[in-house]
C-alpha cells in the first residue's frame, strides 16, 4: 500500500522478488513489458536499504533508508 498526502492510497502487487507494481505507477516500456514501479534494494545481510520508484514522469528515483 502506498499513501501519498492529499491523494487516495493504492495497492501494489508483487511482480517478482522485491518488485511491485500498481495501476497508478505502471510504466509501459513497450506493449509486452512493464517496468517495476517500486523495487527494493537489500544489503549483503538481506536487510532492505531503500527502494527505487519508476512512474510515468519519473525514472529511477531512489529512496535510501536512513538511521535515526
N, C-alpha and C positions, 0 to 999 in steps of 0.2 A: 504494500500500500504506500502510495506517495501522497503527501499533503503539501499543497502549495498555498501559502496565505492568500486569501481572497478568491480562491478557486475551489472547485469541487475536488475531493480526493478521488484517486483512481487506483485500480488494482493492476499490479504487474504479474505476468505469468512467466514461469521459468521456461527458457527455450533450450538451454544446456547448462552445464555446471557453472555456477556463479554469473549467469547472464539472464536478464529478464527483459520482457517487452510488454508494453501496454499500448492501447489504441491511440492515446494522445501523444506518445513519444516514439511511435514507429517511424523508421527511416527507410523508405524504399531505395535500395541500391539499383535494382532492376526488377523486372516482373517476377523473377523466380527467387530472389534472395532478399532477406530482410536483415539489416544490421541489428545487433543487440542494442537495446535502448539504455540499459544500465548493466555494466559489467564490473563485478567486484574484483579487487586485486588482493592477494594474500602474501604474507612473508613466508620464509622457509619453514616456520612452525605451523603454518596454516591459518594464522590469525588474519582477519580482514584488516587491511591497512588503508583502504579507501575504495572509491569507485569512480568510473568514468561514465558520463552521460552523452548520448547521441540523440539528437532530436532534429526536427525539420530545419531549424535555423542554427543549430549548434552541433559541432562535431568535436568529439574527444575532450569534453570539459571535465577536468579531473578534480575530484574532491579527496583530500588526504585526511586520514584520521589524525587528530592531534591529542596529545596527552595534556591533561589539566593539572 
